[in-house]
Structure formats: structure tokens, C-alpha cells
Amino acid sequence: MTHALSSASSCGLPRSTSFTATLRQAFAVYAQRRTLAKLDTDALDDLGLSRAEAQKEANRAFWDF
């Protein structure tokens, strides 16, 4: 059994992550998107994003990352 897991990771397949780690990542992305939505036009210009692009990203579901 250990051999199957080690061979899967050695051939480039991603390792499975825990549900808690995935949930933590989803909420971190959600917070980043909320922050992005609050940026002013100058800050968005610095990032090379338009207001429409920022809103599109901010409106994505938290689990969509």
C-alpha cells in the first residue's frame, strides 16, 4: 500500500489534501477576493486589472479556486 502511494507521487500525481486544508484554502481565497473587490482604481491599475476584471474575480464562488 505504501508503495502504491509513493509511486503515485513519484510519477507527478498530486497528493491528496485534507478536507480541512482545502477548506482553509477556500476561505483564504474568499478573503483575497473580498479585498480585491475593495481596491480603488489606482491600486487595480498597479495590478494591471480593470474594475470589471476585479469584479468578475471577486464574484467567483469561494470554492472555485
Residue pairs with C-beta under 8 A, 6 or more apart in sequence:
9 15
25 65
26 62
26 63
26 65
27 62
29 62
29 65
30 62
33 57
33 58
33 60
33 62
34 58
36 49
36 54
36 57
36 58
37 54
37 55
37 58
39 47
39 54
41 51
44 50
44 51
44 54
49 57
